[in-house]
């Protein structure tokens, strides 16, 4: 069933005229096991940005696990970045 879902989700095409161009699923396998699925159109990410996105997802997941272990349900909000992509485009 999971393999069928992943195959169908991987085969689903993106429409460049409509969002989203990224899809994320979290599949519950069992009480203690989940499967994270990320699919995105290649036009919105390259190797560097995809690596950064996956790294941030893993970091946030690990923080959530740590918070769950410590029974602290409030995640610390991260400070906004000092520079945004729009700043880069203006500079460019």
N, C-alpha and C positions, 0 to 999 in steps of 0.2 A: 504494500500500500504506500509506504514511504517512498520507495523507489519510483513507483508510478507518479506520485505527486511531483517529485524532483525532476523527473523526465519531462512531465507536462509543463512545469514552471520554467524549466530551462529552454523549452522549445517555443514558449510564448514570445511573440515578437513585440517590439516596442513601436509605438507610433510617435515619430519625431514632432508631430504637430500637437500632441497632447501629453500632459504630464500624467503620471510620474515617469521618469526615465530611470528610476531605481525602484526595485522591489525587495522587500525584506520579509521573511517568514520565520517564525519560531514554532517549531513542531514539537509537541510534547510526546516523547517516546515512552516514557514511564515516569513514575513518581520522582525519580532522581536523575532523569536523563532527558535532555532537550537537544534539538538539532536546529542550528541557525543557518538560514539560507539567504544569500545575498545575490541579487542579479541586477546588473546595471548595463545600460547601453554604453558601448565603447566611446561614444562621442562626449560623454560627460566625465570620463576619467582616463588617465594614463597610468603607467606603472607606478609613478611616484605618488600621485594623488590616491590611487587605489590602495597602495601600501599604507599610506597615512590614515585613510579611512578605516581600514581593517585594524590597524594598530590602536586607534582611538576606541573602536568598538570593543576590542579585547581588554583594553585598560579599564573602560567603564564597566564592563562585565565583571572583571576581577574586583573592582571597587564595590560593586553591588554584593558580590559574594562575601567580601570582607565585612561589609556593613551588616549583612544578614547573620554572619557568624557572631558578630559582636552585639547583636540584637538592637543595633542602632538603625532605625528605619529612615532617618533623615540623611540623605546624601549631601555632602558639602557642594555648594554651587561653585563652579569654577569661575574665575574672573574672566571677563571678555578679553579677547585678544586685542593687543594694542594697535594692530593693523589688520584690515579686512581686505578681501579680494578687490572690492571696489576702489580702495586706496591704491592698490597696485595698478588697476586699469587706468586710473586718472594719471598716475605717474608715467605709465607707458605711453 
